[in-house]
Amino acid sequence: MVSRLGDSLFNRDGVAGFVVSRDPKKETLQIAIEGPEFEKSRRYGFINGLEPSQRKEFESIIDQMKDRSETRDRVDFLHEQIETLKQDPKRGVLTRYLQGEMSHIMNSEGIAPRIYSIDETKT
């Protein structure tokens, strides 16, 4: 698996770090375990497997979401973003990360969705 900029890695002791640079010719990675690069990456969680453009989009959506003060507004905003992104199959990984973020907020705060879709054959 190829690690990308911003991906999270853990050393043998379980210490988290984030890829800050990669040299494909030498096959080496520079990993930050503290400092500004580490703090920036930590703000968005342990996100691996996103293309650079999708990572920037994810970070932008999370920043916009965090600007909202009410938890319900945050969940509604993420729901709108997810529904929009679902239209593009190339954004499946990004959509799943946003769904995970929304689920985490909902479970942490005890919020149920206002509207949700289910498969009618499974009711």
N, C-alpha and C positions, 0 to 999 in steps of 0.2 A: 504494500500500500504506500502510495506517495503522500507524504505530509505536505500540507500547504501552509502558507503564511497564516498565522492566527490559530492553527490547530493546537489542541491541547495534547500534552504528553505527560506521562508520569514516569519518574525514575524508579529504580528498584526499591527505594525506601518509601515510595508512595507520595513523593513530593511532586506537586503539579507544576508544570511549566508550559509556556506557549512558544511556538515556533515564530521567531522574529526575522529570520532570513534562512535561505536555502541555497546551496551551491550544487547544482546538479552535476557539474563536471567532477567535483571532488567527492560528491555524494555525502555532503555534510550538512548538518542543521545547526543553527544557533538558537539556543533555547533560553528564554528569560524566566527566571524563577523569583525575581523581585525587580523592583524599579518601575518606571513609567510604562514600559511596554507591557509588563506583567499586569499592572493595574488596569490599563486600557482593555486588554483582552479579558480579564476577569470580570469586568463590568457586564460582558455579554454571555458569560457562562462557558461551559465546555462544549464548544461547537466545532465539529469536525466534518469534513467532506463537502463543504460549500466552495463553489468557485469564487474567486475574488469579487466578481461583480455581485454575486448573490450574497456574499458575506457583507458587503457594503450596504446592500438593500436591507438585509436583516438588521444590521446595526442601526440604520436609519429608522426603520419601523419601531425597533425597541426604544430608541431615543424619543420618538414621537409619542409612543405609548407611555413612557415614564413622565412626560410632561403633563399628563392628566392626573388630577389629584384624587379623584374618586375611583375606587377599585372597579365598580360596575362599568364606568366609562372606559377603563383600560381593557376590560374583557370585551366590551362591545366594539371598541376600535380594532382589537386583534381579530375578532370574528369577521368584521368587514374586510380587513386585509386578506384573511385566509380565503374568504369566498371569492374575492377578486383574483387571487393568485391561483386558485384551483382551475381556472379557465385555461391556464397554460400548463400543459403536461411537463414542460421542461423545468418547471419550478416546483416539482414534487418534493424534493429534499427541503427546500426553503419552507414550503407549506407545512411539512411535518414538524420542523423545528418551531414554527410559530404556533402550531397546534399544541405542542408540548409545553410551550411557555404559557399559553392560555389555560391549559389543563392544570398546570402547577399553580397559577394564580387562583383559579376556581377552587381547587382542592384546599389550598392554604387558607383561603378566606371564606370558604363555605358558601360559594355562590353557584347557583344553578343557572343554566342557560335560559334565556327568555324564549327563544325559538331554536329548535334543532331538528335535523332530518334523521329519519330512520328508515330502514328497509321494511316495507309493509309486509313482506313475507316472514319477517322475524318478530312480528308483534303477537 
